[in-house]
Amino acid sequence: MKKKIDVKEYANQIIQAIPKGILLNTKDEKFNSMIIGWGGLGTNWALPVFTVYVREGRFTREQLDHNPNFTISIPVKGINPKIVKVCSRESGRHIDKVKEANLTLEEAEVNGVPGIKEYPLTLECKVLYRQEQKLDLYDEKVKHFYPQDVGSENVGANKDVHVMYIGEIVDAYIIED
């Protein structure tokens, strides 16, 4: 069962959860979930949006480029260490994260990308805009996030920059037991 919510009423909770780690879920031929700690809740073009940043070499980026829909799953009762371990250290190219992290998928209402029962505050989003970031346009104080010593093909990659996706929030709810 899902309880519809007004995103504005949960904005503070969502913003506080981002740096602790929330889940970005994608689905093309298979479902994938990735921990993110960078993102933003806001308004663009008079629409409620959630902005995510995904490194160029990530499986999640490939998924988003094939299916421009995603869900954001936010913990309500604290983070789950097993979910964090699997969804931050493993690539969905090589493993089934649903199985490995014991995720319970909840069918989407609008966009076709499931939410996750264990992280029940759910935002369904549809990509409105995509922008590849350019390293030379970053301020010096953030360039340290892009040291050039780990190749893009590795899970711990830090060489490649991010692609920004601005997604319209098309539905929002809390998955209830």
Phi, psi and chi 1 to 4 in degrees:
 res  aa     phi    psi   chi1   chi2   chi3   chi4
   1 MET       -  145.9 -172.3  168.0  129.8      -
   2 LYS  -124.1  137.7  -62.1  174.4 -174.9  131.2
   3 LYS  -106.0  114.4  177.8 -179.3  119.7 -174.5
   4 LYS   -62.2  142.9  -62.5  -75.7 -175.2 -177.8
   5 ILE  -131.6  159.4   62.4  167.4      -      -
   6 ASP   -94.7  116.3  179.5  -16.6      -      -
   7 VAL   -54.5  -37.7  174.9      -      -      -
   8 LYS   -58.7  -34.4  -66.5 -176.7  -69.3  -70.5
   9 GLU   -71.2  -18.5  -67.4  177.0   13.1      -
  10 TYR  -111.4    7.0  -72.6   83.3      -      -
  11 ALA   -55.8  -46.3      -      -      -      -
  12 ASN   -62.3  -43.4 -167.4   41.7      -      -
  13 GLN   -62.7  -42.2 -176.1  175.7  -11.8      -
  14 ILE   -64.9  -48.2  -66.5  166.9      -      -
  15 ILE   -62.4  -39.6  -69.8  167.1      -      -
  16 GLN   -68.4  -29.4  -72.6 -176.8   19.1      -
  17 ALA   -76.5  -28.6      -      -      -      -
  18 ILE   -53.4  -55.6  -66.3  169.0      -      -
  19 PRO   -68.2  -15.3   20.3  -27.9      -      -
  20 LYS   -83.4  -19.1  -63.3  173.8 -173.4  171.5
  21 GLY   113.1  112.7      -      -      -      -
  22 ILE  -120.6  173.4   61.4  175.5      -      -
  23 LEU  -106.7  133.1  -65.7  172.7      -      -
  24 LEU  -104.7  117.6  165.4   57.9      -      -
  25 ASN  -109.8  136.1  -50.7  -52.4      -      -
  26 THR  -132.9  161.1   57.0      -      -      -
  27 LYS  -151.8  120.3 -175.5  178.2  178.6 -171.4
  28 ASP  -119.9 -104.6 -173.0   26.2      -      -
  29 GLU   -77.8  -23.0  -68.3 -174.5   22.8      -
  30 LYS  -141.6  160.4   72.6 -174.6 -111.5 -175.6
  31 PHE   -79.4  144.0  176.9   85.6      -      -
  32 ASN  -142.8  147.0 -173.0   55.2      -      -
  33 SER  -135.0  137.3 -170.9      -      -      -
  34 MET  -136.3  135.9  177.7  178.1   99.5      -
  35 ILE   -71.0  132.4  -67.8  -74.8      -      -
  36 ILE  -127.3  148.2   60.9  171.1      -      -
  37 GLY  -124.7    2.7      -      -      -      -
  38 TRP  -122.2  133.5  -61.4    0.4      -      -
  39 GLY   173.1  177.3      -      -      -      -
  40 GLY  -155.4  139.1      -      -      -      -
  41 LEU  -101.6  135.1  178.8   65.9      -      -
  42 GLY  -174.1 -157.8      -      -      -      -
  43 THR  -132.6  126.8  -56.1      -      -      -
  44 ASN  -133.9  139.6  -82.8   19.0      -      -
  45 TRP    53.9   35.7  -50.6  -69.4      -      -
  46 ALA    64.4   20.4      -      -      -      -
  47 LEU  -119.3  146.2  -60.4  169.2      -      -
  48 PRO   -71.7  131.7   27.2  -32.7      -      -
  49 VAL  -135.7  158.0  -63.5      -      -      -
  50 PHE  -127.5  128.1 -163.9   90.7      -      -
  51 THR  -105.8  130.5  -57.3      -      -      -
  52 VAL  -121.1  154.5  -63.6      -      -      -
  53 TYR  -125.1  124.3  -59.0   86.1      -      -
  54 VAL  -129.3  129.5 -179.0      -      -      -
  55 ARG   -61.0  145.7  -73.5 -163.2 -170.0  -97.4
  56 GLU   -53.9  -38.6  -67.0  171.9  -19.3      -
  57 GLY   -84.2    1.1      -      -      -      -
  58 ARG   -79.9  148.5  -62.6  -71.8 -164.2 -104.1
  59 PHE   -59.8  -37.7  178.9   60.3      -      -
  60 THR   -58.3  -38.3  -61.2      -      -      -
  61 ARG   -63.4  -43.9 -170.7 -144.8   28.6   97.7
  62 GLU   -58.9  -43.2  -67.9  173.6   25.7      -
  63 GLN   -60.7  -48.1  -62.2  -95.9   96.4      -
  64 LEU   -64.3  -33.5  -80.7  168.5      -      -
  65 ASP   -72.1  -23.7  -72.2  -10.9      -      -
  66 HIS   -90.8  -34.6  -72.2  116.4      -      -
  67 ASN  -132.8  103.8  176.8   10.5      -      -
  68 PRO   -79.0   44.7   31.7  -36.0      -      -
  69 ASN  -129.4  147.1  -65.7  -66.1      -      -
  70 PHE  -152.4  161.3   62.3   90.2      -      -
  71 THR  -120.1  152.8   58.8      -      -      -
  72 ILE  -112.2  129.0  -63.2  -64.1      -      -
  73 SER  -117.5  126.3  -64.9      -      -      -
  74 ILE  -121.2  130.8  -58.6  153.2      -      -
  75 PRO   -68.4  145.9   23.6  -29.1      -      -
  76 VAL  -107.3  -33.0  172.9      -      -      -
  77 LYS  -113.3   32.0  -62.4  178.1 -177.5  173.6
  78 GLY    97.5  164.0      -      -      -      -
  79 ILE   -79.6  154.5   63.3  171.0      -      -
  80 ASN  -104.5  114.1  178.0  -47.5      -      -
  81 PRO   -57.7  -36.0  -22.6   31.6      -      -
  82 LYS   -67.8  -42.2 -177.1  170.5 -173.4  168.7
  83 ILE   -62.0  -44.5  -68.7  172.9      -      -
  84 VAL   -60.4  -45.9  171.2      -      -      -
  85 LYS   -60.2  -51.5 -179.1  179.9  177.9 -176.4
  86 VAL   -69.3  -44.6  171.6      -      -      -
  87 CYS   -82.7   -4.3  -65.5      -      -      -
  88 SER  -111.8  -22.0   65.6      -      -      -
  89 ARG  -111.1  -11.3  -63.8 -176.7 -174.3  165.8
  90 GLU  -116.6  151.8  -56.1  -70.6  -21.1      -
  91 SER   -97.8  135.6  171.6      -      -      -
  92 GLY   -66.4  -12.3      -      -      -      -
  93 ARG   -64.2  -32.3  -81.5 -170.1 -171.3   98.4
  94 HIS  -110.8  -18.5  -50.6  -62.9      -      -
  95 ILE  -134.0  165.2   68.2  164.3      -      -
  96 ASP   -95.3  101.2  177.9  -10.6      -      -
  97 LYS   -67.0  -30.3  -70.1 -172.7 -178.6 -179.8
  98 VAL   -59.0  -47.1  174.3      -      -      -
  99 LYS   -70.2  -49.0  178.6 -178.6  173.9 -171.8
 100 GLU   -67.0  -33.3  -63.6  -62.3  -38.3      -
 101 ALA  -100.6    3.2      -      -      -      -
 102 ASN    54.8   48.9  -63.7  -39.3      -      -
 103 LEU   -83.3  142.2  -58.3  176.2      -      -
 104 THR  -107.6  110.2  -51.6      -      -      -
 105 LEU   -81.4  141.6  -59.2 -174.8      -      -
 106 GLU  -119.0  123.3 -176.7   73.9   26.0      -
 107 GLU   -54.3  139.2 -169.4  172.1  -39.4      -
 108 ALA   -71.5  154.0      -      -      -      -
 109 GLU   -86.3  -36.1  -67.1  -66.1  -50.3      -
 110 VAL  -125.0  -50.9  176.9      -      -      -
 111 ASN   -95.9   -4.8   75.8   -2.4      -      -
 112 GLY    86.1   -2.1      -      -      -      -
 113 VAL  -105.9  116.3  180.0      -      -      -
 114 PRO   -60.1  155.2  -21.0   31.6      -      -
 115 GLY   -95.0 -177.2      -      -      -      -
 116 ILE  -127.0  121.8  -63.5  174.7      -      -
 117 LYS   -59.4  -35.5 -167.8  172.1 -172.7  177.0
 118 GLU   -69.2  -23.0  -68.3   78.0   11.4      -
 119 TYR  -122.7   78.8  -81.0   37.5      -      -
 120 PRO   -76.2  -21.6   27.5  -33.6      -      -
 121 LEU   -73.7  114.6 -158.1  162.6      -      -
 122 THR  -122.6  131.6  -53.4      -      -      -
 123 LEU  -118.1  119.0  -51.8  176.8      -      -
 124 GLU   -92.4  131.5  -69.1 -172.0   28.3      -
 125 CYS  -131.9  150.6  -58.1      -      -      -
 126 LYS  -123.7  126.5  177.9 -176.8 -177.6  -14.2
 127 VAL   -63.9  125.8  174.4      -      -      -
 128 LEU  -100.8  -28.3  -63.0  170.5      -      -
 129 TYR  -154.1  144.6 -178.9   75.1      -      -
 130 ARG  -134.0  134.2  171.7 -171.2 -174.9  -80.1
 131 GLN  -140.6  123.3  174.8   68.0   54.1      -
 132 GLU   -76.3  128.0  -65.5  177.6   19.2      -
 133 GLN   -79.1  154.5  -52.7  -69.1  -78.4      -
 134 LYS  -121.2  124.2  -64.5  178.1 -166.5  -99.1
 135 LEU   -56.3  -38.8 -172.5   58.0      -      -
 136 ASP   -70.8  -10.2   61.5  -28.5      -      -
 137 LEU   -93.6   -7.3  -63.6  178.1      -      -
 138 TYR   -76.4  144.8  -78.4  101.6      -      -
 139 ASP   -64.9  150.8 -174.1  -85.1      -      -
 140 GLU   -57.0  -33.0  -71.1  -58.9  -41.6      -
 141 LYS   -70.6  -13.0   68.4 -178.2  172.7 -169.8
 142 VAL  -112.5   -6.1  -64.0      -      -      -
 143 LYS   -62.9  -23.3  -79.1 -170.8  179.2  178.5
 144 HIS   -63.9  -15.6   72.4  -81.9      -      -
 145 PHE   -74.0   -6.2  -73.5  105.3      -      -
 146 TYR  -126.5   51.9  -57.2   96.7      -      -
 147 PRO   -64.0  149.9   21.1  -28.5      -      -
 148 GLN   -97.2   31.2  -60.1  -64.7  -67.5      -
 149 ASP  -104.6   -7.9   62.4  -18.4      -      -
 150 VAL  -124.1  119.6  179.3      -      -      -
 151 GLY   -62.4  157.6      -      -      -      -
 152 SER   -64.3  -22.2  -60.4      -      -      -
 153 GLU   -78.2  -10.9   68.2  -77.8   -4.5      -
 154 ASN   -90.9  149.5  -61.6  -57.6      -      -
 155 VAL   -59.0  -39.7  172.1      -      -      -
 156 GLY   -86.1   22.6      -      -      -      -
 157 ALA   -55.4  140.9      -      -      -      -
 158 ASN  -138.2    1.9   59.4   18.6      -      -
 159 LYS   -75.3  -43.1 -175.6  176.5 -175.8  175.9
 160 ASP   -85.3  150.3   53.6  -11.9      -      -
 161 VAL   -83.6 -175.8  -66.1      -      -      -
 162 HIS   -98.5  157.2  -70.5   82.6      -      -
 163 VAL  -106.3  130.3  177.1      -      -      -
 164 MET   -94.3  132.6  175.4 -174.1   67.0      -
 165 TYR  -121.6  122.7  -62.7   87.2      -      -
 166 ILE  -100.7  116.6  -60.9  174.4      -      -
 167 GLY  -111.3  128.9      -      -      -      -
 168 GLU   -68.7  132.5  176.1 -174.0    4.6      -
 169 ILE   -78.2  109.3  -59.6  170.1      -      -
 170 VAL   -97.5  -12.8  -65.7      -      -      -
 171 ASP  -162.4  152.7 -154.8    0.5      -      -
 172 ALA  -148.8  134.4      -      -      -      -
 173 TYR  -164.4  169.8   47.1   84.8      -      -
 174 ILE  -113.7  127.3  -64.8  177.0      -      -
 175 ILE   -77.2  122.3  -59.0  166.4      -      -
 176 GLU  -111.1  154.0  -62.9 -179.6  -38.5      -
 177 ASP   -69.0      -  -70.6  -33.4      -      -
